[in-house]
Amino acid sequence: MTHQPQNCSKWPEGVPFELTGFNKPLFSILDAAAAEYSDATYTIFNDAERTYSQVLDTADRLANFLVSRGISKGESVAIFLPNILKTFQLVQQINITCVIFGGF
């Protein structure tokens, strides 16, 4: 069964609702992209550009912080971070189960 987004009427035609065929962990995709496109723009938010290498560095630092606090592989963590891609990359990078709550 394919999950459909809430605003299907606004979904771009021809863009699938779900992606399939990825057999690698999410963090490895960022690692590979940062290696190939290090200085390319990854995101632009509020007129601030971030490169692939900057986003990877942020994910690495957040992951290392959680590990320094005793969080290890397989643990469950509640974390208050925005519901954005780099949050998911952080969770995948240190291989923890995380409930992400970004507010209302």
Order of alpha helices (4+ residues) and beta strands (2+ residues): alpha-beta-beta-alpha-beta-alpha-beta
